[in-house]
């Protein structure tokens, strides 16, 4: 009998809706599910102030870049905004269809609109005043979602961008290297060249997303927020670009001193993010949202001092044909054949019992060794610097603002070209197969010259 009572009790409980959990800080948290782009089921949490009365304005939180980012990453913001009297939905970011090299802001906007619809339908939420908040990458997603649905009441952007993603990312990495003390061709030429190569090869997703075109179609009020120590978004250039991109003047731009890219406090000027939000940030969002919900639209407001920016962004257009991944790969193959072919040819002759002429071989050997080391070493170093350069680069030892490794590679490049010039007389004197061998070597050196100029190896 006891077992039967327990079974009946469990059966009844299965049909009773789960009550929202009461958070320790006085917020109620309710788990929700909804459909994103392509029908993908996503999961999130709705946070409300416990005991709140009347319909509350709502805010959907959209993550920055990252695959499958859990909602916990934005729980500090979600709780802070809920304590300001807002209904907040924060959800786990998709991993399906999203990776370092594959993503679609339109797809992410569809996910945000799915969350937006779920929050509008939630009990206690003012369905006519639900907006979308986007952090970093979400600063491209939130405006795009707003252009697709008039039900989005407003847009909040934090650390967002109003320029092409490739231009923003190139600036961030180059600035990170400059923050580490690097000057010269590595951040000025190398980093942009690497990113254009990646974008042209399809390894950088949505590099030329038309952020300005999207902003021009946004009709809802916009709140833009930047930290004074933003190292990932150009904090001085972006706010004016956002204002220029909008076709209306119902926007507010706010800047927070001592804050980083996500408007968190930072102890080291943006390199490290503290758990605490910038003082007044949550209050500013709550106040602004409530004003907009009450029909008090902003009128081209700017609050705080526009942040400084040590270096400006530069245009990063699509690569020309000669900069393409195919041409760059062909150049590397040519280098392998031309430079490594020289010692391989000599080895083959020795195996066959034929001793190659040794007269005047010092300079050809120098070309065959120094040029490939400089070429492949330069690419390896630039890719390493690019992948590790965000916020604060790791360039290794510096000499007069130049990485020591890079200076060595530059010296090898110059040595290779000087040795190639000194090889020309020997190539003219050579006969037969030796002349062909040296001609191939010098062809590689001739191709190496413009290649080294393009990648900055021959730039002071």
C-alpha positions in Angstrom: 0.0 0.0 0.0 2.8 2.4 0.9 4.5 1.8 -2.5 1.1 2.4 -4.3 0.7 5.8 -2.5 4.2 6.8 -3.5 3.6 5.9 -7.2 0.3 7.9 -7.2 2.0 10.9 -5.7 4.7 10.8 -8.3 2.2 10.5 -11.1 0.3 13.6 -9.8 3.5 15.6 -9.4 4.4 14.9 -13.0 1.4 16.8 -14.2 1.9 19.8 -12.0 3.9 22.7 -13.7 7.3 23.3 -12.1 7.3 26.5 -10.0 10.0 29.0 -10.7 13.0 28.8 -8.5 13.6 31.6 -6.0 17.2 32.9 -6.4 19.1 33.8 -3.2 19.2 37.4 -4.2 15.4 37.8 -4.4 15.0 37.0 -8.1 12.7 34.3 -9.6 14.4 32.1 -12.3 12.3 30.0 -14.6 13.7 27.6 -17.2 12.3 28.0 -20.7 12.8 26.4 -24.1 12.1 27.9 -27.6 12.9 27.4 -31.2 15.6 29.3 -32.9 16.7 29.4 -36.6 16.0 26.2 -38.5 13.8 24.9 -35.7 16.8 24.3 -33.4 15.6 24.0 -29.8 17.4 26.3 -27.4 17.2 26.6 -23.6 17.4 29.6 -21.4 16.3 31.2 -18.1 13.8 34.1 -17.5 14.7 36.2 -14.5 12.2 38.4 -12.8 12.3 40.5 -9.6 10.5 38.4 -7.0 7.1 39.9 -6.1 7.2 42.3 -9.1 3.8 43.8 -10.0 2.5 44.8 -13.3 3.9 43.9 -16.7 7.7 44.5 -16.9 9.8 45.7 -19.9 11.8 42.7 -21.2 15.3 42.3 -22.4 16.8 39.3 -24.3 20.6 38.9 -23.9 22.6 37.9 -26.9 26.1 36.5 -26.4 29.4 37.6 -28.0 31.5 35.3 -30.1 32.0 31.7 -29.1 30.6 28.3 -29.9 27.9 27.0 -27.5 28.5 29.7 -24.9 26.4 28.8 -21.8 24.0 31.3 -20.3 26.0 31.4 -17.1 28.5 33.7 -19.0 25.9 36.4 -18.9 24.2 35.6 -15.6 25.9 38.6 -13.9 24.3 41.0 -16.4 21.0 39.1 -16.3 20.7 39.3 -12.5 21.8 43.0 -12.5 19.2 44.0 -15.1 16.5 42.0 -13.4 17.2 43.8 -10.1 16.6 47.0 -12.1 13.0 45.9 -12.6 13.3 44.2 -16.0 12.3 40.8 -17.2 15.4 39.2 -18.6 15.8 36.1 -20.8 19.4 34.7 -21.2 19.9 31.5 -23.2 22.6 29.0 -24.2 24.2 29.9 -27.5 23.9 27.4 -30.3 26.9 25.2 -31.3 25.2 23.7 -34.3 26.1 25.6 -37.5 28.5 27.8 -35.6 32.3 27.5 -35.3 35.5 29.6 -35.5 35.3 29.5 -39.3 31.5 29.1 -39.9 28.8 31.4 -38.6 25.8 33.3 -39.9 24.6 36.5 -38.2 21.2 36.0 -39.8 20.9 32.6 -38.2 21.9 34.1 -34.8 19.4 36.8 -35.3 16.7 34.1 -35.8 17.7 32.6 -32.5 17.4 36.0 -30.8 14.0 36.5 -32.3 12.9 33.1 -31.0 14.0 34.1 -27.5 12.3 37.4 -28.0 9.0 35.7 -28.8 9.3 33.5 -25.8 9.9 36.4 -23.5 7.0 38.4 -25.0 4.7 35.4 -24.2 6.0 35.1 -20.6 3.5 36.0 -17.9 4.2 39.3 -16.2 6.1 40.8 -19.3 5.0 43.8 -21.2 4.9 42.2 -24.6 5.0 45.6 -26.4 8.2 46.6 -24.7 10.7 43.8 -25.1 14.1 44.6 -26.6 17.3 42.8 -27.5 20.7 43.4 -25.9 23.8 42.3 -27.7 27.4 42.0 -26.5 30.4 42.3 -28.9 29.4 40.0 -31.8 25.8 40.4 -30.5 26.2 44.0 -31.5 25.9 42.8 -35.1 23.2 40.3 -34.3 20.8 42.5 -32.3 20.4 45.3 -34.9 19.9 42.6 -37.6 17.1 41.0 -35.5 15.5 44.4 -35.0 15.3 44.9 -38.8 13.4 41.6 -39.1 10.7 42.3 -36.6 8.8 45.4 -35.5 8.0 43.6 -32.3 11.5 44.3 -31.1 10.9 47.5 -29.1 14.5 48.7 -28.7 18.1 47.6 -29.1 21.0 47.8 -26.5 24.5 47.3 -27.8 27.5 46.8 -25.5 31.0 46.8 -26.9 29.4 46.5 -30.3 30.7 47.4 -33.7 29.4 49.5 -36.5 32.1 48.4 -39.0 33.0 45.3 -40.9 34.1 42.4 -38.7 37.4 41.9 -40.5 38.3 45.5 -40.0 37.4 45.3 -36.3 39.3 42.1 -35.8 42.4 43.3 -37.6 42.5 46.4 -35.5 42.0 44.4 -32.3 44.9 42.1 -32.9 47.3 44.8 -34.3 46.4 47.0 -31.3 47.1 44.0 -29.0 50.6 43.7 -30.4 51.1 47.5 -30.1 50.0 47.3 -26.5 52.8 44.7 -26.0 55.3 47.2 -27.5 55.5 46.0 -31.1 56.0 48.6 -33.8 56.6 48.3 -37.5 55.6 45.9 -40.2 54.3 43.1 -38.0 51.1 45.0 -36.8 51.1 47.4 -39.7 51.4 45.0 -42.7 51.6 41.4 -41.4 48.4 41.2 -39.4 46.1 42.8 -42.1 47.8 40.5 -44.7 47.1 37.4 -42.6 43.4 38.3 -42.1 42.9 39.1 -45.7 44.4 35.7 -46.6 42.1 33.9 -44.1 39.0 35.8 -45.3 39.8 35.1 -49.0 40.2 31.4 -48.2 36.9 31.3 -46.4 38.4 30.8 -43.0 37.1 34.1 -41.5 33.3 34.1 -41.3 31.3 37.0 -42.6 34.4 39.3 -43.0 32.6 42.1 -44.8 29.2 42.0 -43.1 27.5 45.3 -43.9 27.0 46.7 -40.4 26.2 50.2 -41.7 23.6 48.9 -44.1 21.9 47.0 -41.3 21.9 50.1 -39.0 20.3 52.2 -41.7 17.3 49.9 -41.5 16.9 50.0 -37.7 13.9 52.1 -36.7 13.9 51.3 -33.0 15.6 53.3 -30.3 19.2 52.3 -29.7 21.4 52.4 -26.6 25.1 52.0 -27.3 27.6 51.3 -24.4 31.4 51.2 -24.5 34.1 50.9 -21.8 36.9 53.4 -21.9 39.4 50.4 -22.0 37.8 48.4 -24.8 40.6 46.5 -26.5 38.4 44.5 -28.9 36.2 47.2 -30.4 37.6 50.6 -31.5 36.0 52.6 -28.7 36.6 56.0 -30.2 35.7 55.3 -33.9 32.7 53.1 -33.3 30.2 55.3 -31.5 30.2 58.1 -34.2 29.9 55.3 -36.8 26.9 53.9 -35.1 25.2 57.3 -34.9 25.9 58.0 -38.5 24.6 54.6 -39.6 21.2 55.1 -38.0 18.5 56.7 -40.0 17.0 58.4 -36.9 18.2 60.2 -33.8 16.5 58.2 -31.1 19.8 56.9 -29.7 21.9 57.2 -26.6 25.7 56.7 -26.5 27.2 56.0 -23.0 30.8 55.6 -22.0 32.1 54.1 -18.7 35.4 54.9 -17.2 37.5 52.0 -15.9 35.5 49.5 -17.9 36.5 46.9 -20.5 34.9 45.6 -23.7 31.9 44.1 -21.8 31.5 47.1 -19.5 33.0 45.1 -16.6 35.6 46.7 -14.4 39.2 46.0 -15.4 42.3 46.4 -13.2 44.8 46.6 -16.1 43.2 48.8 -18.7 41.2 46.2 -20.5 43.5 43.1 -20.5 41.7 41.4 -17.6 38.0 41.4 -16.9 36.7 41.6 -13.3 33.5 39.9 -12.4 32.0 43.3 -11.3 30.1 45.5 -13.7 31.1 49.1 -14.1 29.4 51.3 -11.5 26.1 52.7 -12.8 26.1 50.4 -15.9 23.1 48.3 -14.9 21.2 51.3 -13.5 21.8 53.1 -16.8 20.4 50.2 -18.8 17.4 49.9 -16.5 16.6 53.6 -16.5 16.9 53.9 -20.3 14.7 50.9 -21.0 12.0 52.1 -18.6 12.1 55.6 -20.2 11.7 54.1 -23.7 8.9 51.8 -22.5 7.1 54.9 -21.1 7.3 56.5 -24.5 10.2 58.9 -23.7 12.4 58.4 -26.7 16.1 59.6 -26.5 17.2 62.3 -28.8 20.8 61.9 -29.9 22.1 61.8 -26.4 25.8 61.2 -25.4 26.7 60.6 -21.8 30.3 60.5 -20.6 33.7 61.2 -22.2 34.4 59.6 -25.6 37.2 57.0 -25.0 40.6 57.4 -26.5 42.1 55.1 -29.0 45.9 54.7 -29.5 45.6 53.6 -33.2 43.0 54.0 -35.8 41.4 51.2 -37.9 42.4 50.8 -41.6 40.2 49.5 -44.4 40.7 45.7 -45.0 39.3 45.1 -48.5 39.0 41.7 -50.2 42.3 40.4 -51.5 43.4 41.0 -55.1 44.0 38.0 -57.2 47.7 38.1 -56.5 47.0 38.2 -52.7 44.7 35.2 -52.9 45.3 32.0 -51.0 45.9 30.1 -54.3 48.6 32.5 -55.4 50.2 32.5 -52.0 50.3 28.7 -51.9 51.7 28.6 -55.4 54.5 31.0 -54.2 55.3 28.7 -51.3 55.4 25.7 -53.7 57.8 27.6 -56.0 60.0 28.4 -53.0 60.2 24.7 -52.0 61.1 23.7 -55.6 63.5 26.5 -56.2 65.4 26.6 -52.9 65.2 23.0 -51.7 65.8 21.8 -55.2 69.3 23.1 -55.1 70.7 20.8 -52.4 68.5 17.9 -53.6 69.9 18.2 -57.1 73.4 18.0 -55.6 72.5 15.0 -53.5 71.2 13.2 -56.5 74.4 13.8 -58.4 76.4 12.5 -55.5 74.3 9.3 -55.3 74.9 8.8 -59.0 78.6 9.1 -58.5 78.8 12.5 -60.2 80.5 15.2 -58.1 79.0 18.6 -58.7 81.2 21.5 -59.3 82.1 23.2 -56.0 83.5 26.5 -57.4 81.4 29.5 -56.3 78.8 27.5 -54.4 78.9 29.6 -51.2 76.3 32.2 -52.4 73.9 29.7 -54.0 73.9 27.7 -50.8 73.2 30.8 -48.8 70.2 31.6 -51.0 69.0 28.0 -50.7 69.1 28.1 -46.9 68.3 31.7 -46.0 65.3 32.3 -48.3 63.1 29.4 -47.3 63.8 29.9 -43.6 62.9 33.6 -43.9 59.7 32.8 -46.0 58.3 30.0 -43.9 59.5 31.4 -40.7 57.8 34.8 -41.4 54.5 33.1 -42.1 54.7 31.0 -39.0 55.6 34.0 -36.9 52.8 36.2 -38.3 50.2 33.5 -37.9 51.4 32.9 -34.3 51.3 36.6 -33.6 47.9 37.0 -35.1 46.3 34.2 -33.2 47.8 35.3 -29.9 47.7 39.1 -30.4 44.2 40.0 -29.1 44.1 42.4 -26.1 47.8 41.9 -25.4 50.2 40.1 -27.8 53.0 37.7 -27.0 55.7 38.8 -29.5 58.7 37.5 -27.6 61.8 39.7 -26.9 61.8 43.1 -28.5 64.6 45.3 -29.9 63.6 48.9 -30.6 60.0 47.9 -30.8 60.7 45.1 -33.2 60.4 41.4 -32.3 63.8 39.8 -32.1 62.5 36.8 -34.1 61.2 39.1 -36.9 64.5 41.0 -37.0 66.4 37.7 -37.5 64.0 36.7 -40.3 64.4 40.1 -41.9 68.2 39.7 -41.8 67.9 36.3 -43.5 65.7 37.8 -46.2 68.2 40.5 -47.0 71.1 38.0 -46.9 69.2 35.7 -49.3 68.7 38.5 -51.8 72.2 39.8 -51.6 73.5 36.2 -52.1 71.2 35.8 -55.1 72.7 38.9 -56.7 76.2 37.5 -56.1 75.1 34.2 -57.6 74.3 35.7 -61.0 77.9 35.7 -62.3 78.3 32.0 -61.4 75.0 31.3 -63.2 76.3 33.0 -66.3 79.5 31.0 -66.3 77.8 27.7 -65.6 77.0 25.2 -68.3 74.6 22.3 -68.8 72.5 21.0 -65.9 74.4 23.3 -63.4 73.1 26.4 -65.3 69.6 25.1 -65.1 70.0 24.4 -61.4 71.1 27.9 -60.7 68.5 29.4 -63.0 65.8 27.7 -61.0 67.3 29.0 -57.8 67.4 32.6 -59.1 63.8 32.3 -60.3 62.8 31.5 -56.8 64.8 34.5 -55.5 63.2 36.8 -58.0 59.7 35.7 -56.8 60.8 36.0 -53.2 61.6 39.7 -53.6 58.0 41.0 -54.1 56.6 38.3 -51.8 58.9 39.6 -49.0 58.0 43.2 -49.7 54.3 42.3 -49.5 54.6 40.5 -46.1 56.8 43.3 -44.7 60.0 41.3 -44.5 61.9 44.0 -46.3 60.1 46.9 -44.7 62.0 48.7 -41.9 
